[in-house]
Amino acid sequence: MSGHDPAQFAEVPDEAENDCDAPLPPSKSQRKREATALQDLGENLVKLTTAQLKRIPLPDDVLAAVRLAQGIVQRGGRKRQLQYIGKLMRELDETETEAIRAALATVQTSRR
């Protein structure tokens, strides 16, 4: 006997075998694309008039951030505010962002 612990050589389950049904987390590139898309959505909201904004179902904090961005003319400050809007948008769930996208599409098509 060499004094080795038999548990040391116990069969370890293959992780891939157990997790084949589990979805993989999004890649860093995918997360960045999604964040950029939400920031772009926020930028489109900033371009709307006050009347158009009233037709979009926005949480109060996002609406306040959008209105603040509309008043910022300095390029650097506006860019930081747009990034902040993107951050707020990432905190929303998918149903909220889809509702915002749908309302924005309606407002933009009725404008033409």
N, C-alpha and C positions, 0 to 999 in steps of 0.2 A: 504494500500500500504506500502510495506516495503522499498521502495526506491532503489531497485535493478535495474541495467541496463539490459534491455531485450536482448541486444546484447551479454551480458555475457553468456547467455544460448543458443545462436544460435547453431544450429547443425554444428559440425565440421566434414568435410568429412573424411572418413576413408582413411588413407594414403595407406594402402595395396590395397584398392579398386582402387585407381587412378594409382598406380604404378605397376600393375600386368604385364604390357607389358615391363616395363623398366628393363633392365638387371642389376643384382646386381654387384656392383664393386668387383673386385677380392679380395679374402681374403688375409690376410697378408702372410699366408703360400704359397698361389699360387704365389703372387708377389715375394716371396723369391725363390721359385723353378724356376721361369722365370729368375730372376737375376742370379742365379747360373748357369742355362743353358747357358746364354749369356757369363758369365765369362768362362765357359768351352769351348765355341766356340772360345773365344779369346785365350785361352790357346792352342787350336789346331792350331790356326793361327800362334802362336809364334813358333811352332814346324816345320813350313814349311821352305823350302829353299827360297832364294831370287827369283829364277826363278818361283817357285810355287806361291809365294805371288803376283807376277805380274799378274797372271791369276785370282786373286780374286778381285771382284769389291769393293774395300775399299775406304771410304772417306779418305782424306789426313791426318786428325788428328788421325784416327784409325791406319792407315798405319804407321805413325810416331811413335805412341805409341807401336805398335807391334815390329817395328825395334829396338826401344830402349830396350824393354823387352828382345829381343834376345841377347843383349850385356850385360845384367845384370846376374852375376853369384852368387851374394850374395843372400841367400835364402829369407831373409826378404824384401830386396829391390825388388826382382823379384815378390814376392807375392803382394806387394803393387802396383807394376806396372800392374800385372794381374787384380787386383781389379779396377784399373783406366781404363783399357781396357774394363772391364765389364760395368763400368759406361758409357763410351763412346758408347758402344754397345746398352745400354738401351735408349740412346737418338735417335737412328735410328728408322725409322718406320718399320713396319712388312715386307713390300715388300723388303726393303734393306737387312734386316737380312735373309730373305728367299733366296735372290739372293746370299748372302755370303755362306749360308749353302749349296745351290745347287752347287756352284762353288767349295767349299771345298770338297764335296763328289766326284765330278768329278776328282779333283786333287788327292785325296787319292786313288781312284780306279785305276787311270792310273799309279799310283806309284807302284802298286803291280804286 
